[in-house]
């Protein structure tokens, strides 16, 4: 399960007495702690009231939407103005805005893309020929917007071929991630604090390090005033931080090439 930025689109419900009120920051551990399968999660979501109670006054609720997957499939969960929505996700990927139904509809614009080489359908009167591999995917968007990354991630994930072994599948997973990576400097992003679930992630411009401010959120919290806990600070080495948004993919099943 992954939570991704959904700024401007996410809207959470108000706390309702006698309902199962789940704060946004406890949504992932509560759902995964209760459900072993996607089917169980669907049932649990029917009774949940996802609320915007912040972890503390200093940490406003992060605006997120979520991708949840198991071996049977994937769904996207979005809390918007007209309620909590659960969408089947046959593409198996998720980025940021716009809302998921719009992302899926936009794939109609790219139904001509293919990993196969194209034929000359332009005109019989012109002697058009192939000059490179990969020309079936001409028109696949290459910019860094979340909408374009969704198309690129979906195309790559749905056509990638994994090996039979675990190591081959893990390697292919990272190749899929590489198709939508963003290099530092190619996408203007103003300095900001990034907040997600239990961790307050403070990006600092230090070589190859990301400081994690662990807030130690208690395991069960139900939408009321959040208690304050001790704060620890530790440095966790990571590759150089890159600018821009987020995405998540569901690993494709192994199949023969």
N, C-alpha and C positions, 0 to 999 in steps of 0.2 A: 504494500500500500504506500502511496506517495501523495503528499500535499504540495500543490504548486500554486504560485502567485496567481491571483484572480482579481487584481485590483480594479475597483470601479464597478465590478459586476457582482461580487459576493455581497449578500445581505443575509444576516442571521435573524432568527426569530427572537421574540421576547420570552422570558421565563414564564411558564404557565404552571400554576399549581396543579398537583395531581398528575403531571405529565413526567415522562422520563427526560428531564432537561440535561443535555450534554453540552458542556462548554467546548468551544472550537478547539482549544489547545489540548483537550483530553480525548478528542474524537478518535484518533488513531489507536491509542492504547486500549480504549474501552471497546472498540469494535474488534480489534485483533485478539484481545484478551477473552472475548466472549464467543467468537465465531471461528470455526475451523475450516469452513468452506464458503464459497461465494454464495451458495444458496442460503446458508444460515445467515450470512450478512444481509442479504436482501430482506429476510424476515425481520431481523433486528431493526433495520432502518425504517420499517413501517411504523414503529412506535416511538422512535427517537424524535426529540425536539431539539434541534441544533441551535444553540444560543450564542450570542456574541459577548458573553461575560468575559472581561479581560483577566489575564493572570494576575495583574496588579495595575494600579493607576499609571505606572511608568511603562507598561507594556500593553498597548491597545491590541485588540484582537486582530490577528493577521487575516487578510482577505485571501482565502484559498479555495480551490476546488481539488478533488481527490480522484485518483485512479486506484481501483482495487481489482486484483486479479488472482486467479488460481489456475490450475491446469485446465479447467473447464471453460475459461473465458475471462472477460474483463468488463467492468462497468465504470462509469464516471459519475461522481456524486457532486452536485452543485446546489448550494443554498442561495437562492435568488429571491427577488421581490415576491414572487407568487408561490414560494414554498421550497421544500427540499425535493430535488429532482434526482432520479436515478436512471441513467441511460445505458443501454447495452453499447459496448464499444468493440465492434468487430475489427477496427483498425489496430487496437492494442497499444495505442500511443496517446500521449497527452502533452500539450504545452501550456501556454497561458491563455490570454484573451485571443479571440472573442469566445463567447460561450460555446460549449461543445456541439450543440446542434448546428450552429453556423460553421464550425470547423468541418464537420462531416459533410454538410451541404456543399462546401467549397470544393470538395474532392471531385464533384461532378465536372468541374472545369478542367480536370486533368485525366479523364478517363481514357484519353488517347495514348497516354504514356505507357511504355512497355519496355521490359528488359530485352526484347527481341529487336532485331534490326527492322527498320520500316521498309515498306514498298513505296514506289513512286505513284502516289495517288494524286499528285498535283496536276499533271497533264501528260497525256500520251504524246503530245507534240514536243515535249522537252526531254532531252536525254539526261535526266537527272540520275546521278549515281551515288552510291555510298562511298565515303572517304575516311570513315573512322568507326571504331567500335562504339557502342553506347548511344548511337543516334536515335534509338527508340525512346530515349528519355529526354530528348531535346524539349525544352519548355518546363522542365522541373525547376521550381523556384530555388534560387541560391542565396537570397538575401537573409538577413538575420532576424526578421520579424517573427513573432511567435506563430502567426498564421502560416507563413512559408515553411517554418521549421516543422510544423505539424504535417504538412504535405510531404516534405522530404523524409521525415522520420517514418511516416506511414508507408511510403513507397519502398524505402530501404528495408524496413522490418518485414513487410509482406512478401518481398522477393528474395530476401537473403536466404542462404542455404547453410544450415548448421551440420556439423559432423555428427557421428554417432556417439562420440564420447563426451564426457562432461567438460574436459579441457577445451575441446573444439567448440563447444557451445558457448563457453565463457569467452573464448577469444572472439567469436563472431559477435557476441553481445557488445564488446567494446568497439568492434568495427562499426556496428550500427550507431553507437553513441558518437563515434567520430564523424559520422555523416552530418551531424547537426551541431558540432562544437563551434564555439565562438572564440576567436582569438582576441587577446587583450588589445584594445585600441581600435578595433574595427566597428564597435558599436558604442556610441556615447552614452554613458551612464553616470548621473550625478552621484557624488559620495552620499551614502545613506546607511542607516542601520537596517539589517535584515533580521526579521523576527520569524521564528517558525517553531510551533508547538512548545516543547520543553526548553529549547535552547535559544538564548539571545545571542545571535551570531554577529559579532562586531568585526567587520572587515577593516584591517589596518594594513597600511602599505609597508609591510615588512617582507623581505624576500622569503617566499615559500612557507609562510606560516599563516595560519588562521587562528585567531584567539577565540576560544569557546567560553562563554560565560554561562556556566551550568547553574540553572535556577532551582534544581531539585524539586520539581513539581511532584506532590504526593500522588500515589497511584489512582486514587478514587476521589473525584471531585464532581459535584453535580450542580453546577450553574450558579452557586451562591457567591458570596464574597470570598475571594481566593486568599488563603493564608500566605504569609510571607515566610520564606525559609532561608537557610544559610546560603551564601553565594561563594562559589569557588571559581578560581580563574586558572586555566591551564592552557598551555600552547600545544597545538596539535599540528604536526607538519603535513602540509598538503602541497600539491603542485601549485604553481603560480595561479592566483585567482584570475578568472577571465570575466570580462564584462558581459552583462546581459542576462536574459531570463533563464528559465528552467524548462526541462522536459522530462518525461518518463516513458519508458517503453516496456512492454511485456515481451519477454524473451520468446522468439519464434520457436515452434517445435522443430525437432530434427526431422529432416527429410532428405531424400536422395536428390542429387543434382541431375 
